[in-house]
Amino acid sequence: MKITTEPVEIAGVRCLVAAPAQKSATGRFPAILAYSDIFQLTPPHVRIVQRLAGYGFVVVAPEIYTRIEPAGTVLDFEKDRERALADAEKVALADLDRDVRAVLAAVAQRSDVEPTKIGVIGWCFGGHVAFRAAMLPEVRATACCYGTGIHNGELGASRDAGSLERAHEIRGELLLVWGRNDPHIPADGRARIHRRLDEAGVRFEARLYDAEHTFMRDEGARYDAEASDRAFAAVLDLFRRM
């Protein structure tokens, strides 16, 4: 499916919107909010956002440093690593949650979006953001790809975000994508998350691949094409069920 891609400000947050170029039978498509890692809207993130849109979704990728960096800032995976880590440490949890709610509400009002079919996906830092977004009642499905800090409560400036303790608030389906060789989310951390989700009665599926952290980022030594494609297929299955 052909798509269009454009930068848009939504609820005061700079976003990239990738959407089908053709009209649907109803004029509306399911929507997905796509949260990036700490480097913001890098070429690998843009490519996966566009790939999702090509399957018939309006995909909205918000910048996570709205209050920290100038609009449109993209950080290099190698050269800007320290800056990205420092920016991530400055993100206030309350601001992050507020922006997620505001963008989600605005996306639901778009004329090309079916408001009853909204999902969220995120990678790394964005995977944790997606996990918190899953607690909002209007979110039907969420994919957390190697979400960092869920197991130990670290997110942005917060060392005790309490996300896992709020797992019972998740009402939609949840997909967890993990890399077996990811040092940031060890086996006991994954087990803790799964155990808590089971206790909370959340409908979730966990997929574990023999891969490293950021294995879906299609640049660099950690990229695993096979694992990435298998994970992407699982993500598609999830969002097609919305």
N, C-alpha and C positions, 0 to 999 in steps of 0.2 A: 504494500500500500504506500502510495506517495504521501509525503508529509510536508508541512511547513514548520519552520523554526524561527522564533523571534524572541528578543528580550522584552519583558513586560514587567512593570511595577504592579505588584498585587498586594493590597493592604499595607503599603509602605515598605514592602520587601522586594528587592530586585530578584526577578525570576527569569528562567529560560523556559519557554513554552514550546513543546513539540506536539503537533496535532495532525491528524489525518487531513489531507488536502481535499479529499472528496467528502461529499455529504453522506450521512447514514440515512437509513429509511425513516428514522424518527427525527433526524437532525441533531441527535445527541449521541455522545460516546461516554463510556466509563472513563473515569479520571484516576490518575495516579500521581501522588506527590512523591518526588524522588529526591531524597536527601543525600548529599555527597559526603565524602571523607573530609579531612581537615584542610584539603587543598582547594576546596570549592569546585567551581564548574570547569574542571580541566578537560582537555580533549577526550580522554577515556570516558569520563563521566558523561560528556555530551553525546558521545557515540552510543552509549548504552541507553541513554534517555531517548535518543532518536530511534534506536532499534525497537524499543518498547512501543513507541508511538506508531511505528509501522505495522503493528499488529492490531491497530484500531483503538488506541487509547489516547486521551488528551493527557500528556505527561508534563507536569509542572515541577521544575527543579529550582527551589529557592536557594538563595545564598545564605549561608549560616552566619556570616560576619556582618550583617546589616548595620549593626551599631559600632563596628570596630574598624572595618576597612572601607575604602571608597567603593561605590557601586561598580560592579564589573571586575573586581580584583580576582585574578586567578593566580594561584601560587604554584611554583614549579616543584615537582616531587623531590628533586635532589637539591637544587640551589636554595629553595625557600623553606626547607624542612624546619629549621629552628623558628623561623617567623610563624609558620603554620602551627607549630606546637604551642608557641607563646599566645597566638590568637585564640586557640582552642581553650586555653586556660583562663581566658578573660570572659568567655561567654557565660552570662548570668542565666541560671536555670529558669527563673521567672520570666525573663525576656524571651528565652527560647520557646517555652511553653506558650507564651502569649502570641508569638509570631506564628507558631504552628496553628493555633486555633483561628487566628485572623485569616491566614492564607487559605486554610481549609474552608472556612465560611464563604470567602470570596470566590473560590473555585466552584463551589456548589451553585453559585449564582450565575455562572457563565452560560451563555445561550447554547454552547456546543457540548455541555456536560450534562449527563444524567445524574441528578443529585443523589439518587438512591444507590449509586454504584461508584463509590469512592474508596480507593485503596491507598496504601502508603508503602514505600520501599526505601531502604537506606543501607549504606555501606559504611563500615567502621564507625566513626563518630555518628554518622547519619543513621547507622543501624540502631543505635541507642535512641536517637531522636524518633525514629520510626516506632520503636517499642513503646515509647511514651504516647505517641500519636494514636497507637492502637487502643488506648484507653478511652478515646473520644467515641461517643455512641454512634456517630455517623460513619465511622470507618468500618467498612465491611471486611477488608482483608489487609494483612500486613506481612511484608517480607523483610526480615532483619538479616542482612548479609554480614557475617562476622562482626556483629555489633559489639563494640568495646564498652566496658564499664557497667554492663547490665548486671553482671555477677557480683561486682564489688561496690556498686553505687557511685562510681566516678563518672561525672559528665560535666564538661566545661569547668567552671569555677567551683562546682560543688563536689565535695568528697563523699557526700551522703545523699544522693539524689532520691533514694528510696523507690526506685522504679520497680524492682522485683517485688517489693512488699505490696505494690499496688496491682499486681498481676490479675487479681480477681476482678478488676475493672474492665478487662479486655473482653469484648463480646463477640467480635468477629473472628475469622480464621487467622491463624498465625503460622508463618513458615520461618524456620530458623535455618540459615545456611552457615555451615562451619567448615574451617580447614583443620584437618587433624594435626597439622604441624604449625599451628598458629600459637606463638608464645604469649600473645596478648589475652587469649581466652583459653586457658589450659583445660584439661579434661575434667578436673574437679569443678571448675567454674561452669562448664557446660552442664555437668550433672546437677549442680545446684539450681541452675535455671530450669532445667527440665523437671526436676522434683517440685519446685515451687509452682510451675505451671500445672502440673498434674494435681497438686493439692488444691489449686484454685479452680480446677475444672475447665481450663482453657482448651479450646480445640486447636491443637498445634501439631505440626509435623517438623521433625528435625532431619536435615540432610547433612551428612558428614562426608567430606571428600579428602583424599590424600593430597592435600595442598597446603600452601602457606597463607599467611595473612595477605589480604588484598589480591587474592588469586584471580579475581574477575577483572582487575584493572589491566587492560590489554596493551600495556607497555611495561618494559622492565623484566628483570630476571624472575620475579615471582609469578608472572602470568602463566596460567595453566589453561590452555584452550579447551581441552576435553572437559575438565571439571567445570569451567566457566559455562560451556554450552549446556551441560547437564543441569547446572544450577539455574541457568536462564530458562530452560524448559520447565523446571519445577515452578519457577516464578510465574511463567505464563499460565500454567495449569491453575495456579492459585487465583490469579486475577480474572481468568475467564469464568470462574465459578461465582464471581460477585453477582 
